[in-house]
Amino acid sequence: VYCGDYPNDPCDSASFGFTVSGGRVDNGSNEWLLEGGFGAADGQPANVLVGAYPNPFNATVTINYSLPVEANVTLEIYNLLGRKVEALVNEVVSAGSHTARWDASEYASGIYYYKLAAGDEVFTKRVTLLK
């Protein structure tokens, strides 16, 4: 998957391995059954912090993440000094795709970090607030 003006100027990309477990059959379905996906090397699904959009943002940003199983999740926002400015999620969250929105309208422009802790995994990414 590519983001941006592919193939001239892709700004980001992501991929995952898969196995085609059935081929096309004449007069059959046009779809293939795919096995595999995002996950650890041992084949077990992994927590995924998908990202934030828009980024840079003005006032509100949406953060997407995905969980393979139910987990205790914290999603927190930190400023450049490492101080926590807001906690968006602090609860047990079911498996699946989730979103959280941060209303930063009362914060100063600048770079902030969002940290997702789910189970034993921790992810940190950056967002830029422009007013």
N, C-alpha and C positions, 0 to 999 in steps of 0.2 A: 504494500500500500504506500502510495506517495502523496505528499501534501505539497502544494505549490504548483508551478508551471512545469510539469513533467513532460518531456525529458530535458527541457532547456534549463530550468532553474528550480529543481525540487528543494524545498526548505526542510523537509524531514521525511523519514521513511520508517516503516516497521515491517516485520515479517515473522512468520512462524512456519514450522515444518508441518507437513501433512502427508498422508498416504492415500492414494486413490485406491479404494477397495472394490471398485466396480467400474467397468468401462461402459462406453456408450453402446447401446444395442440399436440396430436398425429399427426404425419406427417406434423406438422406446423413448424414455425420458431424456431430456437434455441436461439433467442435473446429475452430478456425481455425488457419491456419499464420501465425505471427508472424515478421517479419523485423526485425532491429534489436535494441536492448537497451542495457545500460549501455555507455558508451563516450565517446570524445572527439568533438568536433564534426565531425571529418573521417570519422567512421564507424568508425574503428579502435577495437577494444576497449581498455579502460583497466584498470589495476590498481585494485582496489577493496578498501578496508579496511572490512569490513562492520560490525564493532563488537565489543564485549565484553559478555558476560552471565554471571551477573547483575551488575548495576551499580546501586547499591553491592553489594559482595560481602564475604563472610566466609571467609577462608582461601584459596579457589581461584576463579579466574576463567578463562573460556574466551574466546579472541580468535579471531575469524573473519576470513579474508581470501580474496580470489579473484585469480587471475592468468590473463590471456588466453594467455600464452606462458610457457615456461620462463624463469626469471630467477634471478639471484643475490639472495637475500633475507636481510635482517637484521631481526629483531624484538627490540627492547630495551625494558626497563622503566627509567624514571627517577623519582627522587624530586622533591620540590618545589624542592630546591636545584640541580637539573639534573645530579645525579650518577647515573651508570648503576648500578643495583642488580642487574640480571640481564640476561643475553642468552638469549632463548628459542629463536631461530632464527638461524643464520649458515651458510647453505649454498645451493646451487643447488636450486630447488624447481620441480617440474613444473607445467604449466598445470593450472588447475582450482581447486576450492574446498578450503581448508585450515583447520585449527584448531590452536591452540597453547594449552596450559594453563599458567597461572602459579600455583604454590603459594606464597602469600605468608604462610603461617602463622608464619614467623619474623620478619616485618616488623611495624613499628608501624602502628597505624591512621593513616589520612591519605589525601591525594590523591597519586596516581601518574600518570605519563604513559607511554603505550606508543607507540613509534615504529616504523613499518614502512617500510623502504627496499627497493624492488623496482625494479630497472632504474634509470631516471632519476627516478623518483617517490618522494616521501617523504610519509608521512601521520603525523600525531600526534593522539592522542585521550587523554581523561582517564578514569581509573577511581578509585573511592573504596573504600578498604579500611576496613571497620567491624568491630571485634572486640567 
